[in-house]
């Protein structure tokens, strides 16, 4: 399976994964934030156990049952800025 990955525009830690066969049914309604839109991240082949972003087996089952797989990733969180002065 080839995965199509989208990110929610407002909730930037939320990702939606689907397949070519199911992408036409996707909308921003699958995002947890009301009124959100989807931004395409890319198209990725299966990588097996090497994939670190999401569980491919779980994603495939969810796509077959629901048309998409949703997960949150904290990798896009900004790096904390150290305080300007330390006490």
C-alpha positions, 0 to 999 in steps of 0.5 A: 500500500502507498500511504497519502499523508496530510496534516491538519492546518490548524492542529499542526500535530495532527496527521491524517493517513489514507490511500489513493482509493479513499482520498476523495472522501477526506475533508477537514472534518476528520481533523479534531479542530472545527473548521480545519483544512488538510495540507498534503505532506506527501506520498510514502511507500510501506517501510515496515518496522522502520517507519517511526511516525505511525504503525503501518498495520494499524493504519492499514486496518483503520483505512480499510474500516474508516477510510483514514487513520489519524494520529498526533505527533509532537515532532513539529512542536517548536523547541523550547526557548531558554529563559533570557536570564537565569536566577 
